[in-house]
């Protein structure tokens, strides 16, 4: 795992969010993070909830179109693209 992704994962874990981060530095999603979570380390994704959206927003993340909300999850699962926390890049 790249160092910036590891730092982001540690930050999220310290704030009670079990997620796998990936920073995207090229393409149409440049300067965004992909955050996704799997249930208990298995192959099934965690569900996307309003509580999770609120928690990520409170941590300073924003969605591609503004604040995170009920419909930002990918088909109801925790797989989102967000902006913020570029301090983990350096």
Secondary structure as UniProt FT lines:
FT   HELIX           3..14
FT   TURN            15..16
FT   STRAND          20..24
FT   TURN            28..31
FT   STRAND          32..36
FT   HELIX           39..41
FT   HELIX           50..58
FT   TURN            59..60
FT   STRAND          62..63
FT   TURN            64..65
FT   TURN            70..71
FT   TURN            75..76
FT   STRAND          79..83
FT   HELIX           86..88
//
